[in-house]
Amino acid sequence: MSSEKKNSEELLKDRRVVEEIRRHLWIESEKVGYDIGFEKAKEDWLKNFSKVWLEYHLPIEKLKEARLKENQEKESQKVEAASEAPANKAEEIESFDRKNVKAVKLVSKRRRAKSYLR
């Protein structure tokens, strides 16, 4: 069984998700003029709207865990796909540090706001 099917089965255990799918079923059935069925509505909702719904409704901890798992899977795929390893660890660490420094600089720039009250 693929990971997508496992995730969708876990997601369907949540009553709020089933309510959203029923709402989607009603809307889509009204659009086409006949009942499209729960299975078709479920597949369409899971494909098109589940990610956005999860980001909005899941607690931050679960969302972080899910994103961490996704990132780990992507990293493992990148490692498998890469044919050559970096020449040495120092180059890898330097590039990582440069990326983080840029991100920190951007964040610090965003936080500084003009004060009109002087």
Helices and strands as residue ranges (DSSP letters): H 3-12, H 15-32, H 38-48, H 50-57, H 60-81, H 89-111
